[in-house]
Amino acid sequence: MVYSRGEIESILVQLRGPQKLMVALLYGSGLRSAELLALRIKDIDFSSNNIIVRSGKGDKDRSTMLPHQLIPELKRQIARVELLHEEDLADGFGEVYLPNALNRKSPSAAKEIAWQYLFPASRIGKDPRSGVFRRHHLHPTALGRHIRHAVRAAAINKPARAHSFRHSFATHLLEAGYDLRTIQELLGHSDISTTEIYTHVVNRGGKGVLSPADRLFSSSRVDD
């Protein structure tokens, strides 16, 4: 299920601040919702305009595009996280979950700003794995709730799904003339046949084929 460009604009108008940025990244970078929520500050590379996805689907790393228009808001979001992190440290917290190998090798990294989640949860909670109280990333249900409210407020009669922004990203790139191999790499598909699915919805329905009726009716009115 794909949103049109106009529908995406209408959805984004209904959102503010971090919520708007999250949805804009889902669409602008082709991220899965789990990949978006797992982003750390260090994964945003402003020097190369890339977003680094760590341990994505299939436990693979990849890079995808960082939309230029989102850079100012991304920097504001990082500033918000830095301020929140300073408050957590002052309260005796500030430690974030680290992958097991890194936690053993460099446990002090857990309190470094680079490892903090780009979209942190609103509250500190108890980690069920370790019992440590720490701030995790925003819960997927919260992201889904923001999207549902925005789609409903925009009066769009399509299902409100985070993954649809990723579908829209791929479809709109194909419509713009980018090749399948490039889109495959940006999406992180291991098999190009998965990416080829998007050719079925590019420009028009019916596998992208222009109906003979459209050719006929382009030169004459149906209601004549």
C-alpha positions in Angstrom: 0.0 0.0 0.0 1.5 3.3 -1.2 0.7 6.9 -0.3 0.8 9.5 -3.0 3.0 12.5 -2.7 0.0 14.7 -1.9 -1.2 12.3 0.8 2.2 12.2 2.4 2.3 16.0 2.5 -1.2 16.0 4.1 -0.1 13.5 6.7 3.1 15.5 7.6 1.0 18.7 8.0 -0.8 16.9 10.9 2.4 16.2 12.8 4.9 18.3 14.8 8.4 18.1 16.2 10.0 14.6 16.7 6.8 12.9 15.5 6.9 14.7 12.1 10.6 14.0 11.8 10.1 10.3 12.4 7.5 10.0 9.7 9.6 12.2 7.3 12.5 9.8 7.8 10.4 6.7 7.2 9.5 8.2 3.8 12.6 10.2 3.0 15.1 7.4 3.8 13.1 4.3 3.3 13.6 3.0 6.8 11.6 0.2 8.5 10.0 1.4 11.7 12.3 -0.8 13.8 15.3 0.6 12.0 14.1 4.1 12.6 13.6 3.6 16.4 16.9 1.8 16.8 18.9 4.8 15.4 21.6 6.2 17.7 23.0 9.7 17.4 26.2 8.3 15.9 24.3 6.8 13.1 23.5 10.2 11.5 26.4 11.1 9.3 26.1 14.7 8.3 29.5 14.8 6.6 28.4 12.2 4.0 24.6 12.8 4.1 24.1 9.1 5.1 22.1 7.3 7.7 23.8 4.1 8.9 21.4 1.3 9.7 22.9 -1.2 12.1 21.8 -4.8 12.2 18.8 -4.3 10.0 16.7 -7.1 8.6 18.9 -10.2 8.3 21.3 -8.6 10.9 22.9 -6.6 8.1 24.3 -3.1 8.2 23.7 -0.7 5.3 23.6 3.0 4.6 20.7 5.0 3.1 20.2 8.6 2.2 19.9 11.5 4.6 17.4 14.0 3.1 19.0 17.5 3.0 15.7 19.1 4.0 15.6 17.2 7.2 19.1 18.2 8.4 18.1 21.3 10.4 15.3 19.3 12.3 17.7 16.4 12.8 20.2 18.7 14.5 17.4 20.2 16.7 16.4 16.6 17.6 20.0 15.8 18.6 20.1 18.9 20.7 16.9 17.8 22.5 18.5 14.4 23.2 21.6 16.0 24.5 19.7 18.1 27.0 17.6 15.1 28.1 20.8 13.0 28.5 22.4 15.7 30.7 19.3 15.6 32.9 19.4 11.8 33.1 23.1 11.9 34.1 22.4 14.5 36.8 19.6 12.2 38.1 22.0 9.2 38.3 20.9 7.6 35.1 22.0 8.2 31.5 23.1 4.7 30.6 21.7 3.2 27.4 21.5 -0.4 26.2 24.6 -1.6 24.3 25.1 -4.6 22.1 26.5 -7.4 24.2 30.0 -7.4 22.6 30.4 -3.7 23.0 29.0 -3.8 26.5 31.8 -6.2 27.5 34.5 -4.4 25.6 33.6 -0.8 26.5 30.9 -0.5 29.1 31.5 3.2 29.7 30.2 3.9 26.1 26.7 3.3 27.5 26.7 6.9 28.9 28.2 8.6 25.9 26.0 10.9 23.9 26.9 9.2 20.6 25.2 5.9 21.8 22.0 7.5 22.9 18.9 6.8 20.9 17.8 9.5 18.4 14.2 9.1 19.5 14.2 8.2 23.2 11.3 7.1 25.2 9.6 9.7 27.4 10.3 7.8 30.6 13.1 5.7 32.1 12.2 2.1 32.6 13.5 -1.1 33.9 15.4 -3.2 31.4 13.9 -6.7 31.7 17.1 -8.3 30.6 19.4 -6.8 33.2 17.1 -5.1 35.7 19.0 -1.8 35.1 16.9 1.4 34.9 17.6 3.2 31.6 16.0 5.2 28.9 15.2 3.0 25.8 14.0 4.2 22.5 10.4 5.2 21.8 8.0 2.3 21.7 6.7 1.2 18.3 3.1 1.5 19.5 3.7 5.2 20.2 4.9 5.7 16.6 1.9 3.8 15.2 -0.4 5.9 17.3 1.0 9.1 15.9 0.7 7.8 12.3 -2.9 6.7 12.8 -4.0 10.1 14.2 -2.2 11.9 11.4 -3.8 9.7 8.6 -7.2 10.1 10.2 -6.8 13.9 10.6 -5.7 14.1 6.9 -8.9 12.3 5.9 -7.0 9.7 3.9 -9.0 6.6 3.3 -6.1 4.2 3.4 -4.7 2.0 6.2 -2.4 3.9 8.5 0.8 1.8 8.5 4.4 2.9 9.2 5.7 0.5 6.5 3.6 2.2 3.8 6.1 5.2 3.9 8.9 2.8 3.0 6.8 1.4 0.1 6.1 5.0 -1.0 9.8 5.8 -0.8 10.7 2.9 -3.2 7.7 3.6 -5.5 8.4 7.3 -5.9 12.1 6.7 -6.6 11.2 4.3 -9.4 8.8 6.9 -10.8 11.6 9.4 -10.7 13.7 7.1 -12.9 16.2 5.6 -10.4 17.3 2.0 -11.2 16.3 -1.0 -9.3 19.8 -1.9 -8.1 20.2 1.5 -6.4 16.8 1.2 -4.7 17.6 -2.4 -3.7 20.8 -1.2 -1.9 18.9 1.7 -0.2 16.2 -0.6 1.0 18.6 -3.4 2.1 16.9 -6.1 0.1 19.1 -9.2 -0.3 17.2 -10.3 -3.4 16.3 -7.8 -6.2 13.1 -9.8 -6.9 11.8 -8.2 -3.6 12.5 -4.8 -5.0 10.9 -5.6 -8.3 7.5 -5.8 -6.6 7.4 -2.0 -6.6 7.4 -2.0 -10.4 3.8 -3.2 -10.1 2.6 0.1 -8.6 4.7 2.6 -10.4 2.8 5.4 -12.1 -0.3 3.4 -12.9 -2.0 0.2 -11.8 -2.1 -2.9 -14.0 1.7 -3.5 -13.7 2.5 0.0 -15.0 0.7 -0.6 -18.4 -1.3 2.2 -19.9 -4.8 0.9 -20.6 -5.9 1.1 -24.3 -9.0 2.8 -23.0 -6.8 5.6 -21.7 -5.2 6.0 -25.1 -8.6 6.1 -26.8 -10.2 8.5 -24.3 -7.3 10.8 -24.3 -8.5 12.1 -27.7 -12.3 11.8 -27.0 -14.6 12.4 -24.0 -16.2 9.4 -22.4 -19.4 11.3 -21.8 -19.9 12.5 -25.4 
